[in-house]
């Protein structure tokens, strides 16, 4: 058989130059996306594309503060993405709470719940700062240090413990029951 | 036998490469119209390599895997039937109806796969794709009838040869009308803007494509590249005169020259589709069906009647 490790540099180059962004804009950072995507800063030069489907996304942008309600969706969307996947947290809020540092309903440290590869500080970061973060992420992909998806697999117990502490045991089943009750009923019957 | 296999492989390689270049050209031209720089021309190849090299893959069952392969296979089969200069292998059997049918089959394969995934967006997109498929049948049928009536044959290769003596199809009024109708239909077959109802990014989250990821999407990218090449090739063969170059003594030079002539014609067809796609917004599905059953149908029917007179 072919030894695919031989082609690994090519794959890394392709991964670096074709990051598809899942269009999940939380908080106020979503407003930085239109200038990045359109003719002012034009991220398509680097092959980046906004993509509505999590199944074919590589880069997950968390663009602002995260509430527990959004965090559930973020975790589920993150787990839906196929494997070499990267997370770029955008702004101070996912980093340490930002101006919501004493809010009862904001997540202060996003990297306790999902692995984050690059964090851009600032409130809000300008598009130039975001492009700088993306450049950093590209460098990290090239030298193999953007390994958030590996860390999530290896330390899944820890991440799951933190998630369960916040939402309570069995929150995935409860959420799924609210969205797809017919499927969960069928599964229960099969059991 | 070996010669034919090698030829088929070379055709496939050329079509895939050119299809990817076409996809790159679409993205660059769109970007330039938006006053952006745009990605490099080889960007779709990088996207496909990235998708095929994903480490985890999600499948939803046998039909989900089968539909993707089915779409790719149907596209490759359609490509083999279309005359490509002097190198096509199945061109003697290339019936107009057969080729138009084979060019629509991939959509059915993608719909099988999308529907079996159980995603509501995919189901919605598949419904819209079916309705679009239904809407384009009427003008497409009239355009094919006009061609067959004018030349008295259904064979694509004979139509190409006939055009070498009587001039391009679009220089005759009945076939010009048919070509206009077919070009409007082509817009829906490419999935470009006024009729991109079935994928509709941002509205129904890419429709049928929403659940594909990793290797499935990579195969669909290859399928899309070959389909782009095959559809533009078919149009330039039946309406723009095809290419039969006999100016040189050596057959290899003749083949290369005819491929180059075909490529220019294909690019012209592609550019029209891009320009229309970039400047128009999207129709809703009922508007699209009503549009297709009214204007292109009237134009193509007029062409068919004129050709029969």
Contacts between the chains, C-beta under 8 A, distances in Angstrom:
chain1	res1	chain2	res2	distance
A	7	B	53	7.8
A	10	B	49	6.6
A	11	B	49	6.7
A	11	B	50	7.3
A	11	B	53	4.1
A	13	B	46	7.6
A	14	B	46	4.6
A	14	B	47	7.7
A	14	B	49	4.0
A	14	B	50	4.2
A	14	B	53	6.7
A	15	B	50	5.3
A	15	B	53	7.3
A	17	B	43	7.7
A	17	B	46	5.2
A	18	B	43	6.9
A	18	B	46	4.7
A	18	B	47	4.6
A	18	B	50	4.6
A	20	B	47	7.9
A	23	B	202	7.9
A	38	B	34	7.0
A	38	B	36	7.2
A	39	B	34	5.6
A	39	B	35	4.5
A	39	B	36	4.7
A	42	B	31	7.4
A	42	B	36	4.3
A	42	B	37	5.5
A	42	B	38	7.6
A	44	B	27	7.3
A	44	B	31	6.1
A	44	B	36	6.4
A	44	B	37	7.8
A	44	B	38	6.0
A	44	B	39	5.2
A	45	B	36	7.8
A	45	B	37	5.1
A	45	B	38	7.0
A	45	B	39	6.4
A	46	B	39	7.7
A	47	B	39	5.1
A	47	B	40	7.8
A	47	B	43	5.1
A	47	B	46	6.2
A	47	B	47	7.1
A	51	B	201	7.9
A	51	B	206	7.6
A	52	B	201	5.8
A	52	B	202	6.3
A	52	B	205	3.9
A	52	B	206	5.6
A	52	B	210	7.2
A	53	B	205	5.8
A	53	B	206	5.2
A	53	B	209	6.7
A	53	B	210	4.5
A	53	B	211	7.5
A	53	B	212	7.8
A	53	B	213	7.4
A	55	B	58	6.7
A	55	B	210	6.9
A	55	B	211	5.8
A	55	B	212	6.4
A	55	B	213	3.3
A	55	B	214	7.8
A	55	B	217	7.7
A	56	B	51	7.0
A	56	B	209	7.7
A	56	B	212	6.6
A	56	B	213	4.5
A	56	B	214	7.6
A	56	B	217	5.1
A	58	B	50	7.3
A	81	B	213	7.7
A	82	B	54	4.7
A	82	B	55	7.4
A	82	B	56	4.9
A	82	B	57	6.4
A	82	B	58	6.5
A	82	B	213	4.8
A	82	B	214	4.5
A	83	B	54	6.1
A	83	B	55	3.9
A	83	B	56	3.8
A	84	B	53	8.0
A	84	B	54	6.6
A	84	B	55	5.8
